[in-house]
Amino acid sequence: MDEERCEELLREISTRLDVSFTEVKSDLQDMKADMKEIKAGVNRIEANYTVIIDELKEQLKR
């Protein structure tokens, strides 16, 4: 294998790695956004349960 071919292969590998890294970074950003949405949903559910529990406690006191 000559030097020119080696350089060509190194450029190709570098390009593929750059593309892969960019895709992984994008996927991680998407997952981070999804996690924020999930966390917000969990917080809403917890708030709803708190309201329900408080209402049930009030009903039991009566």
N, C-alpha and C positions, 0 to 999 in steps of 0.2 A: 504494500500500500504506500503510495507516495504522499509527500507532505501536503500537497494541494488537496488531495482527497480527505486526509485527516482534518485539515482546517474546515473543509466543507461539512464534514460530519459533526465537528464540534459546533459549528454555527447552527446546524439543524437541531442538534441536541439542546443547545442553549435556547433557541427559539421555542422549542416544544416545552422546555421547563418553564420559560417565562409565561407561556400561554396557560400551562397547568397551574402555576402559582396564581395567576390572575383569576382563573376560574375558582380555585379554592378560596381565595380571599373574598370573592363575590359571594360564594356560597356561605361563608362564615358571616358575612354582613347580613345576608338574608336570614340566617338562623338567629342572629342576634335580634333582628327586628321581630321575628316570630316569637322569640322568648319574651320580649317586652309585651307583646299582645297577650301571650298566655298568662304572664304575671298579672296584667291588668284584669284579665278575666277571672283569675283566682281571687284577686282582691275584691272584685264585685261579688263573687259568690260568698266570700267570707263576710262581707258587709250584709248581704241578704240574710245569711244564717244568723248573724248577730241580731238583726231586727226581728227575725222570727222567734228566736230564743227569748228576747226581751218581751215580746208580745205574749208568748206562752207563759212566761213567769207572771206577768200581770194578770192573765186569765186565771192562773192557779191561785193567786192571792184572793180573788173575788169569791 
